[in-house]
Amino acid sequence: MPPFKVLLKGLATFIPGTYRLFCKGTGGTISARYCYSVWLRHLILAQNTDIPYIPKVVAEIGPGDSIGIGLAALLSGADKYFALDAFKHINSRRNIKIFDELVELFRKRERIPDERECPNIYPTLKNYDFPYQILSDELLGGFLEPGRIDSIRSELVGSNHSKGFINYFAPWYNPAVIKENSVDFIYSQFVLEHVDELELTYQAMRCWLKPQGLMSHMIDFRCHGTALDYNGHWAFSDFVWRLVKGGRPFLLNRQPLSTHLSFFKKFNFMIVDLLKYQSEPGIDHQQLSARFRNLDEQDLKTWGVFVRAQKV
C-alpha cells in the first residue's frame, strides 16, 4: 500500500473544489536560469554534425508554469514556438519577467547552470561552458537584435501577434493544432511520464515533425513521492492507483521505458541517442502488481532516460 499521507491526499481530491488546494504548479520553469539550462542542454545534445543545428520551428510538450524554455529557444534562433499543454498553468507577468532575465543571460553568454546549482536537471553535460560553437557572436547578435527582442516581448505583453513567434495551446487534444510536417524540433522535459494519452501524443509528434526532424525528451519514471521506493508505484494495483490519483486530472501514467520504445518503433522514429539513468535497489519482480509483471530488468532499474530520435 502507498504511504498513508499519499493515500489520504488522493482521497481528499475526490471532494469537489479541493483539487486546487493541492495544485502548486509544475515547478522548474518559474526560473529563467532553469529554463536557460534545460534548453541549452537539449540544443547542445541535438548537434551531430560540424554545422551548427539551429531549429527554426520548435514545439514543446508540457511547458508548465511558464514558456521559459521556449522563449530560450526563440532567443537562440527559433522563429516559431508551439507550446502544448493539458492545462493552462502560465501567466503573462511571469513570462515577461523570465523573458527579460533570459535576454540578459544570452547577452552575457552565461555559463550553463550545472549540477551544483541545478542538481535535478537532466540530461547532464560533459561541459557547461556557453556553446559558442553553436551560437557564435555573429549568430547570437542577430538573434538578440533589439527589434527582434521587442517583437517577441510585445507578443508576451499581448500587444502584437503579427510575427507569430509564440503559439500556445492549452488544452490541446487534436494534432491539427499544428500543421503537418512543419516542425523541426520537438522536446519535453520530465513531462511524458504525466501524459495519459501517450500513444496519441506520439502519433501527433509524428504528424508535426518534418521528415528528418528531431525529438528530444527527458523522461522520469520514478514514483514522484507516491511510494517509499523510487519504483514502488508499480506495486500498486489499478484500484489502489486510482485512489492515489484521486480527483486530480493527471499524476503519472506509470508507463515504463519499454512502452515508450514501443511507440518509437510503431511511429517509425529512429533513436539516435538513448541515455539511461538507473538505480537499485527498489522493489523486485515479486512485488510488482499483476499489470506490471512483464517489466524486465531494464524497466525496473531505469528511473529516467534521455532520448533523441529522428522522423524517418
CORLIN-V660172 format. One record per pair of residues at least 4 apart in sequence whose ideal C-beta (glycine too) atoms are under 8 Angstrom apart, sorted by the first residue. I is the first residue (numbers start at 1). J is the second residue. Records with the same first field share a line. If there is no record, write none. Layout:
I=J / J
This chain:
1=7 / 236 / 240
2=6 / 7 / 10 / 226 / 227 / 232 / 236 / 240 / 244
3=7 / 227 / 228
4=8
5=9
6=10 / 225 / 226 / 227 / 244
7=11 / 243 / 244
8=12
9=13 / 22 / 246
10=14 / 243 / 244 / 245 / 246 / 248
11=243 / 246
12=18 / 21 / 22 / 246
13=18 / 19 / 22 / 246 / 247 / 248
14=18 / 246 / 247
15=247
16=247
18=22 / 247
19=23 / 247 / 248 / 249
22=248
23=248
25=30 / 64 / 65 / 89
26=62 / 64 / 65 / 89
27=64 / 65
28=34 / 38 / 64 / 65 / 189 / 190
29=34 / 35 / 63 / 64 / 65 / 66 / 67 / 68 / 69 / 98
30=34 / 65 / 66 / 68 / 94 / 98
31=35 / 68 / 98
32=36 / 68 / 97 / 98 / 101 / 102 / 105
33=37 / 101 / 105 / 113 / 117 / 118
34=38 / 68 / 113 / 118 / 121
35=39 / 66 / 68 / 69 / 71 / 72 / 98 / 102
36=40 / 68 / 72 / 102 / 105 / 106 / 110 / 112 / 113
37=41 / 112 / 113 / 114 / 117 / 118 / 121
38=42 / 69 / 72 / 121 / 189
39=43 / 69 / 72 / 73 / 76
40=44 / 72 / 76 / 112 / 131
41=45 / 112 / 121 / 123 / 125
42=46 / 187 / 189 / 216
43=47 / 53 / 73 / 76 / 131 / 134
44=125 / 131 / 134
45=123 / 125 / 216 / 273 / 306 / 308
46=53 / 55 / 185 / 214 / 216 / 308
47=52 / 53 / 134
48=53 / 272
49=53
52=133 / 134 / 135 / 136 / 139
53=134
54=76 / 77 / 78 / 134 / 139
55=73 / 77 / 78 / 184 / 185 / 214
56=77 / 78 / 79 / 80 / 184
57=78 / 79 / 80 / 82 / 182 / 183 / 184 / 185
58=70 / 73 / 78 / 80 / 81 / 82 / 183 / 184 / 185 / 186 / 187
59=81 / 82 / 83 / 84 / 178 / 183 / 185 / 186 / 187 / 205 / 208
60=67 / 69 / 70 / 73 / 81 / 82 / 83 / 84 / 186 / 187 / 188
61=84 / 186 / 187 / 188 / 191 / 192 / 195 / 201 / 205 / 217
62=84 / 85 / 86 / 188 / 189 / 191 / 192 / 194 / 195
63=67 / 68 / 69 / 70 / 83 / 84 / 85 / 89 / 90
64=85 / 89 / 90 / 191
65=89 / 90 / 94
66=89 / 90 / 94 / 95 / 98
67=71 / 81 / 83 / 90 / 95 / 166 / 168
68=72 / 95 / 98 / 99 / 102
69=73 / 187 / 189
70=74 / 78 / 81 / 83 / 166
71=75 / 81 / 95 / 98 / 99 / 102 / 152
72=76 / 102 / 106
73=77 / 78 / 81
74=78 / 79 / 81 / 152 / 165 / 166
75=102 / 103 / 106 / 143 / 144 / 149 / 152
76=106 / 135 / 140 / 143
77=135 / 139 / 143
78=185
79=165
80=164 / 165 / 167
81=165 / 166 / 167
82=167 / 168 / 169 / 177 / 178 / 183 / 208
83=166 / 167 / 168 / 169 / 170
84=169 / 170 / 172 / 177 / 178
85=89 / 168 / 169 / 170 / 171 / 172
86=170 / 171 / 172 / 195 / 249 / 250
87=170 / 171 / 249 / 250
88=170 / 171
89=170
90=94 / 95 / 168
91=95
92=96 / 156 / 157 / 158
93=97
94=98
95=99 / 156
96=100 / 153 / 156 / 157
97=101
98=102
99=103 / 152 / 153 / 156
100=104 / 153
101=105
102=106
103=107 / 144 / 149
104=108
105=110
106=110 / 135 / 140 / 143 / 144
107=144
109=130 / 132 / 140
110=130
111=128 / 129 / 130
112=125 / 128 / 129 / 130 / 131
113=117 / 118 / 121 / 128
114=118 / 125 / 128
115=119 / 121 / 124
122=218 / 277 / 304 / 306
123=218 / 275 / 306
130=135
131=135
132=136 / 137
135=139 / 140 / 143
136=140
137=141
138=142
139=143
140=144
141=145
142=148
143=148
144=148 / 149
145=149
146=150
147=151
148=152
149=153
150=154
151=155 / 160 / 163 / 165
152=156 / 163 / 165 / 166
153=157
154=159 / 160
155=160 / 161 / 163 / 165 / 166
156=166
167=178
169=177
172=177
173=197 / 200
175=180 / 200 / 203 / 204 / 207 / 208
178=182 / 183 / 204 / 207 / 208
179=208
180=207 / 208
181=207 / 208 / 209 / 210 / 211
182=208 / 210
183=208 / 209 / 210 / 213
184=209 / 210 / 213 / 214
185=213 / 214 / 215 / 216
186=205 / 208 / 209 / 213 / 214 / 215 / 216
187=215 / 216 / 217
188=192 / 216 / 217 / 218 / 219
189=218
190=218 / 219 / 220
191=195 / 217 / 219
192=198 / 201 / 217 / 219 / 260
193=219 / 220 / 221 / 224 / 252 / 253 / 255
194=250 / 251 / 252 / 253
195=201 / 250 / 253
196=250 / 253
197=201
198=202 / 253 / 255 / 259 / 260 / 263
199=203 / 263
200=204
201=205
202=206 / 263 / 264 / 266 / 267
203=207 / 267
204=208
205=209 / 215 / 267
206=267 / 268 / 269 / 311
209=213 / 214 / 215 / 311
210=311
211=311 / 312
212=310 / 311 / 312
213=310 / 311
214=272 / 308 / 309 / 310 / 311
215=269 / 307 / 308 / 309 / 310 / 311
216=306 / 307 / 308
217=306 / 307 / 308
218=304 / 305 / 306
219=257 / 260 / 304 / 305 / 306 / 307
220=224 / 303 / 304
221=231 / 256 / 257 / 299 / 302 / 303 / 304 / 305
222=230 / 231 / 303 / 304
223=227 / 229 / 230 / 231 / 232 / 233 / 252
224=233 / 251 / 252
226=232 / 233 / 236 / 244 / 251 / 252
227=231 / 232 / 233 / 235 / 236
228=232
229=282 / 283
230=279 / 282 / 303
231=282 / 283 / 300 / 303
232=236 / 282 / 283
233=241 / 244 / 252 / 254
234=254 / 256 / 283 / 288 / 289 / 292 / 295 / 300
235=283 / 287 / 288 / 289
236=240 / 241 / 244 / 289
237=241 / 289 / 290 / 291
238=242 / 289 / 291
239=243
240=244
241=245 / 254
244=251
245=251
254=292
255=259 / 260
256=260 / 292 / 295 / 299 / 302
257=261 / 276 / 298 / 299 / 302 / 305
258=262 / 295 / 296 / 298 / 299
259=263
260=264 / 305 / 307
261=265 / 271
262=266
263=267
264=269 / 271 / 307 / 309
265=269
268=311 / 312
269=309 / 310 / 311 / 312
270=309 / 310 / 311 / 312
271=307 / 308 / 309
272=308 / 309 / 310
273=306 / 307 / 308
274=305 / 306 / 307 / 308
275=305 / 306 / 307
276=298 / 302 / 304 / 305
277=302 / 303 / 304 / 305 / 306
278=301 / 302 / 303
279=301 / 303
280=301
282=300 / 301
283=287 / 288 / 300
284=288 / 300
285=293 / 295 / 300
288=292 / 293 / 295 / 300
289=293
295=299 / 300
296=300
297=301
298=302
